[in-house]
């Protein structure tokens, strides 16, 4: 993994707007590929390895997997709201607190992996069926006090999936020489 800051192994998010159809299709393909990439990144982990933080002070692999499900469920709903309402104000959530809820520590990660597979199937089917102009539909983020077009949200969530898979892969890479967490094939 490249990058010197373990919080951002693929670099910080850079918003993308003014997307052409080809770039949109690439981003949708990234969203489609996330569940399989995530499953590959966690393949073969032992139970105690799920509790390993990806960096000092960071979330565990288990928390990352459940966070992706939580975050992308919210994203899917945000897209649907923006497609059916006029500039909806989204509901922010405290992701750090969500990562500490009891279900995160007790629910097998497989549950969120399966959830992501189904969710991303619906999301991609929706995205691929949209006309170009739909990606300009706005939503308002009250914490950021800003309105975002859906095309920017598309680029954000494509990056978000890559970002967290890279966290897991960078952990595996760092620990691999110690005989723990071998990199998946």
CORVENRA-V165507 format. One record per run of one state. SS is the DSSP state (H for helix, E for strand, C for the rest). FROM is the first residue (numbers start at 1). LEN is the number of residues. Records with the same first field share a line. If there is no record, write none. Layout:
SS = FROM-LEN / FROM-LEN
//
This chain:
C = 1-20 / 43-4 / 52-1 / 54-6 / 85-3 / 90-5 / 99-3 / 107-2 / 129-3 / 137-1 / 142-4 / 177-9
H = 21-22 / 47-5 / 61-24 / 95-4 / 102-5 / 109-20 / 132-5 / 150-27
E = 53-1 / 60-1 / 88-2 / 138-4 / 146-4
//
